[in-house]
Amino acid sequence: MDSFPRSLNPNKHLREQFVSNLPGSSMLEVSALLNNVALLMLLRHTFCSQTVNDACRSLKSYLASVALDYVFIVLPTLLIFTVLAEWVYICMIGLLFLLIFFTAVKRTYSLPYMEGPNASRASISSYRVVTMFITCLCILAVDFRIYPREYAKTETYGTSLMDLGVGSFVLMNAVTSRQARKIKSSMSWWKAAFKSTTPLLLLGFARLASTLSLDYQVHVGEYGVNWNFFFTLAGVSILTSILNVPAEYSGILGSVILVGYQSWLTNGLNVYLLSNERGTDVISRNKEGIFSLFVQPGLCYLGGGSKSTGISTAIACR
């Protein structure tokens, strides 16, 4: 999809073309990539659990823990997502065997913070860290040729690693919301929504101003001409704050929203969203981002309604 309006900077056009019209990879390959990261984290905790547990006791232990995180997680993930991308399945099998070997050797291995009522909290914290790390890695790497094109966002149909970004953050916000943690707010819903969305809106407008002032490349087929990731998260937060659904119904509502949006797509909405034609109005110029607000709350409610997180999940993604 071509940007609108057209820039006079030829380098900008080339950079936009570099991340445009990509078909993606496969769900199996994306799953293998994510499994590699999960195995790396398990391997790090299995091999160096004592340092993890003692990391908060002294500066020396903290720095040692950070160094081990880099060696066991950051550096291998960077390699697997770039130069070792062709051997992603082999890497996954190798890491699995290493994990089995070290677990078998270290029979006394245990993680106190992964036991009891804190198990869910530790798992969710790991998910948040991995989501943020992979997002930053992909955003910084996607503009370089060393990053495989099949991992960048797809243009129309398909599956890729970067297509998981917004949905992962929406799900992450769902399971860590105030309602999910049984924290009651003394503020009214609109004050709470304003407080939580203000940073996102400021970041969204800051990104918009910076891209316009620097004439930075914008792939309009992703969110639109002026829309961006932060506006989407802010919109989801506002919508789910308005419609505060009890935990026992949030999963049902989320499923209904997702099924309804999919039906809408198959009955003609996809033609409009995939069209290169854009009008001068705000909705037409940002149709991808604005229409995503009809489906992202469904994922939020569906994730928040799950009982598998081990925490109360009455949800409003604030």
Order of alpha helices (4+ residues) and beta strands (2+ residues): alpha-alpha-alpha-alpha-alpha-alpha-alpha-alpha-alpha-alpha-alpha-alpha-alpha-alpha-alpha
